[in-house]
């Protein structure tokens, strides 16, 4: 892969703070993200809800009066919540299985292990943990190669200690995936304007960008 980067680079410590979703049913969505997914409800009103871990805000829900129908369009594909450890991922997998959460799949991406779910209004969710960086496939040109294979579910479950059914302190929004109409223009924007680094390029299928040496933000 030819890694062409902008001369301007965004700060290597840049990360995602929170994600804001427009929702139709604020009560149903806030309950889902707190009771099922594992966030803590920090504040809720008739048209607004804030969720996070401890005092850290990670997700904001904003009620819209005339929501668009679910269609194949540009916008959010999923929000990915990064857990501190494999133990935490195992705890959440046990919780999701016992709560009969809408699990869509589980994958090993080489640099991470991930669970996939969908919220009541069709927004994708990933809950994952990063493997140690020594296990990532980092090439000489800076490309970080990912794979998509079956997750070792038994190994993840075996790492659990059943200490909690919510996200632990240290959880953050690790990345977001977006659906876009023009990958070339999108690459130009994220590299030349925002100064992010192209970390992996799947041509006409997908492109991954990050600040610093992360696999993708």
C-alpha positions in Angstrom: 0.0 0.0 0.0 1.3 3.5 -0.9 1.0 5.6 2.2 0.7 9.2 1.1 0.2 11.6 4.0 -0.2 15.3 4.5 2.7 17.4 5.7 0.4 18.6 8.5 -0.3 15.9 11.1 -3.0 16.2 13.8 -1.7 15.8 17.3 -0.8 12.2 18.0 -2.8 12.2 21.2 -6.0 13.3 19.6 -8.9 11.0 20.4 -12.7 10.9 20.2 -14.4 12.4 23.2 -18.1 11.7 22.7 -20.6 10.8 20.0 -24.0 12.7 19.6 -26.9 10.7 18.1 -30.2 12.1 16.8 -33.0 9.8 18.0 -36.7 9.5 17.8 -37.5 7.9 21.2 -35.3 9.4 23.9 -36.7 7.1 26.7 -36.3 3.9 24.8 -32.8 4.7 23.5 -31.4 5.9 26.9 -32.8 2.8 28.6 -31.2 0.6 25.9 -27.8 2.2 26.2 -27.8 2.1 30.0 -29.6 -1.2 30.8 -28.3 -3.3 27.8 -25.1 -1.8 26.4 -23.5 -0.8 29.7 -23.3 3.0 29.9 -24.4 5.0 32.9 -27.2 7.5 32.5 -25.8 10.8 33.7 -28.7 13.1 32.8 -32.0 13.0 31.0 -34.8 15.4 30.0 -37.6 15.2 27.5 -35.4 15.9 24.6 -31.8 15.2 25.8 -29.8 12.4 27.5 -26.2 12.2 28.5 -24.5 8.8 29.1 -21.0 7.8 30.0 -18.8 6.0 32.5 -18.2 7.6 35.9 -18.2 11.3 35.2 -16.9 10.8 31.7 -19.6 11.7 29.0 -19.3 9.3 26.0 -22.7 9.4 24.3 -25.3 12.2 23.9 -28.8 11.5 22.6 -30.8 14.4 21.2 -34.5 13.9 20.3 -35.6 15.0 16.8 -39.3 15.6 16.1 -39.3 14.5 12.5 -36.7 11.6 12.1 -35.7 10.4 8.7 -36.6 6.9 7.7 -33.8 4.3 7.9 -32.2 4.0 4.4 -28.9 3.3 2.8 -27.3 6.7 3.1 -24.1 8.4 4.2 -23.6 8.9 7.9 -22.9 6.8 11.0 -22.2 3.1 10.5 -21.3 2.4 14.1 -19.9 3.8 17.4 -17.2 1.8 18.9 -16.7 1.7 22.7 -13.2 0.6 23.7 -12.9 -1.4 26.9 -9.7 -1.4 29.0 -9.1 -5.2 28.9 -10.1 -8.6 27.6 -11.6 -9.4 31.1 -14.0 -6.4 30.6 -14.9 -7.7 27.1 -15.7 -11.1 28.6 -17.8 -9.5 31.3 -19.8 -7.6 28.8 -20.2 -10.7 26.5 -21.7 -12.6 29.5 -24.0 -9.7 30.2 -25.2 -9.5 26.6 -25.9 -13.2 26.4 -27.8 -13.2 29.7 -29.7 -10.0 28.7 -30.5 -11.4 25.2 -29.0 -8.3 23.7 -29.2 -7.9 19.9 -25.7 -9.3 19.1 -25.0 -9.2 15.4 -21.6 -10.9 15.5 -18.1 -11.1 17.0 -14.8 -10.8 15.2 -11.0 -10.9 15.7 -9.4 -8.1 13.8 -5.8 -8.9 14.5 -5.3 -5.8 16.6 -8.6 -6.1 18.5 -11.5 -8.4 19.5 -15.0 -7.0 18.9 -18.6 -7.5 19.6 -21.3 -6.0 17.3 -24.8 -4.9 18.2 -27.6 -2.7 16.8 -29.6 -0.2 18.9 -33.5 0.0 18.6 -33.2 2.8 16.0 -30.8 1.0 13.7 -27.5 2.5 14.8 -24.5 0.2 14.8 -22.5 -0.4 18.0 -19.1 -2.1 18.5 -17.8 -3.0 21.9 -14.1 -4.0 21.7 -10.8 -4.4 23.4 -7.4 -3.7 21.9 -4.7 -6.4 21.9 -1.2 -5.4 23.0 0.5 -3.3 20.4 3.2 -6.0 20.1 0.6 -8.2 18.5 -0.5 -5.7 15.8 0.7 -6.3 12.2 2.5 -3.0 11.6 4.3 -2.8 8.3 7.5 -0.8 7.5 5.5 2.0 5.8 3.3 2.5 8.8 0.3 0.5 7.5 -1.5 -1.4 10.3 -3.0 -4.5 8.7 -6.3 -5.8 10.1 -8.2 -9.0 9.5 -11.7 -10.2 10.1 -11.9 -13.7 11.5 -14.0 -15.5 14.1 -13.4 -14.3 17.6 -12.2 -16.8 20.2 -15.4 -16.4 22.2 -14.4 -19.1 24.7 -11.2 -17.3 25.4 -13.0 -14.0 25.9 -15.5 -15.7 28.2 -12.7 -17.4 30.1 -11.1 -14.0 30.8 -14.2 -12.7 32.5 -14.5 -12.4 36.3 -18.2 -11.4 36.4 -17.3 -8.4 38.5 -19.7 -6.1 36.6 -22.3 -5.8 33.9 -21.6 -2.2 32.9 -18.6 -0.5 31.2 -15.7 -0.1 33.6 -13.9 3.2 34.3 -11.4 3.8 31.5 -13.9 2.9 28.7 -13.8 5.4 25.9 -15.1 5.9 22.4 -12.3 4.2 20.5 -13.5 5.0 16.9 -16.4 5.6 14.7 -17.1 4.1 11.3 -18.8 6.2 8.7 -20.7 5.3 5.5 -19.6 7.7 2.7 -20.4 8.2 -0.9 -16.9 9.2 -2.2 -13.9 7.5 -0.7 -11.4 9.5 -2.6 -12.8 12.9 -1.5 -13.2 11.5 2.0 -9.5 10.5 2.1 -8.4 13.9 0.9 -10.4 15.6 3.7 -9.3 13.4 6.6 -5.6 13.4 5.5 -5.1 16.8 3.9 -7.5 18.9 6.0 -7.8 17.2 9.3 -4.2 15.8 9.2 -5.1 12.3 10.1 -3.0 9.4 8.9 -4.2 6.8 6.4 -3.4 3.5 8.3 -5.0 1.0 6.0 -6.4 1.2 2.5 -9.0 -1.3 1.1 -9.3 0.6 -2.2 -12.9 1.1 -3.3 -14.2 -0.7 -0.1 -12.9 1.2 2.9 -10.2 3.4 4.2 -9.0 3.7 7.8 -7.6 6.8 9.4 -6.0 7.6 12.8 -4.2 10.2 14.8 -0.7 9.1 15.9 0.0 5.4 15.9 -3.5 4.0 16.6 -5.0 1.5 14.2 -8.0 3.7 13.4 -10.1 6.4 14.8 
